[in-house]
Amino acid sequence: MPDTLTLTDNRTGKKYEIPIVNGVIKAMDLRQIKVSDEDFGLMSYDPAFMNTASCHSKITFIDGDKGILRYRGYPIEQLAEKSNYLEVAYLIIHGELPTKSQFEEWRYNITHHTMLHENTKKFMDGFHHDAHPMGMLVSTVGALSTFYPEARNIHDAEARKLQMYRLIGKMPTIAAYAYRHRMGLPYVYPDNELSYTGNFLNMLFKMAEPKYEPSPTLERALDILFILHADHEQNCSANAMRSIGSSQADPFVSTAGAAAALYGPLHGGANEQVLRMLDEIGTKDKVPEFIKRVKAGEGRLMGFGHRIYKNYDPRAKIIKETADQVFEVTGRNPQLDIALELERIALQDEYFIKRKLYPNVDFYSGIIYQAMGFPTDAFTVLFAIPRTSGWIAQWQELLLDPEQKIARPRQVYLGAPKRDFAPMERRR
Ligand code: CMC
């Protein structure tokens, strides 16, 4: 049987045969379907990209019905157990796991690009004392574009590589400075002897001690969380990164745009909202009442549901396991009991079963972050840091794809037809 789709246009009676490749038809193949020569041709209408593939990609695979997530073919469970964030970032961007020497070079280059220009500190000092850390992160990563004008050479592979080191290296430093600014504490410079996450903890929490020594358990837990957040194919922020990048903007401003998309409460901002929701619920016995309100349409159960996953988010499963290890060091976060009760009740409720709503990555992550000492409004920053490698991989794949052009959707215009301008005195 041929891999084609036969369409009959009942307006004209004409038949069309459209090729199917990799399970998709090309939207541009619909354009030939016209009622007359003047007709523009048929388009597809798909608000929110519910059923439109915007690219070919080799980075991340998700089977939402089965709850499967793989980076470059490797199951997320194996990566979370056996790898580390920097190795995963290399894998996502380069397509293969690094050899020992490739990894050492990668780690060295990222570690040696963690410092921020001193003027960045002054820039950040300008933020109000209670500025939201995501607002500071978005603005500051965009401002890096002014420090590195050569980043505009996006078609030069060497220049691209340098910006990747800078972005992955500097995101934790910006995030830590945003936190310290918020707390009124002096900024802490990076420590090159520590791991990526160990150094991040150092820049956040070092006080008067001469050398900060991160807890190995917390360092590893954060590394696992970073692995889980590294990429997630064509989500809202990856789509923003690709869309901005398609105009050939530099990677710093593109990353600022992607981070802005992540900030929203329906995307990465959900981890912050989960904790606010748990605070609002207050105690375990109030959970049934809260679920009732959600079902009545009075707000959503934050950290639940996903556009792609119609099964348990595999990342949420790993986070739940990691929580126990963290609580051994930090003590149990009492919010966990409310979250477990929410999950228990929701998973047996017809409303959630029918809509296939399960906990997503943001449901349990905030509970761990809170136990580790992060303020609630810093949670989304902890999503943005590791997602930077995913954004970069998506951006580079776009630039190297000869089929890609500037992203520019069509619209269906339903506004007023042509009419003549009326002077103000004649308007009603
Ligand atoms: N609580 C209650 N009802 C929900 C929820 C929820 N969290 N999520 C979806 N629904 C209902 C929704 O009301 C709709 O019901 P109906 O068919 O009766 O109108 C149905 O389920 C389908 O929802 P949708 O909004 O059409 O689905 P979507 O694919 O457009 O949205 C989502 C996906 C993640 C935005 C949504 O599930 C949501 O708002 N969840 C809460 C926010 C959240 O946790 N976001 C993090 C997502 S995972 C990490 C990330 O991407 O950053």
Residues whose N, C-alpha, C, O or C-beta is under 5 A from the ligand:
A	BS01	CMC	P265 L266 H267 G268 A270 G299 R300 L301 M302 G303 F304 G305 H306 R307 R355 N360 V361 D362
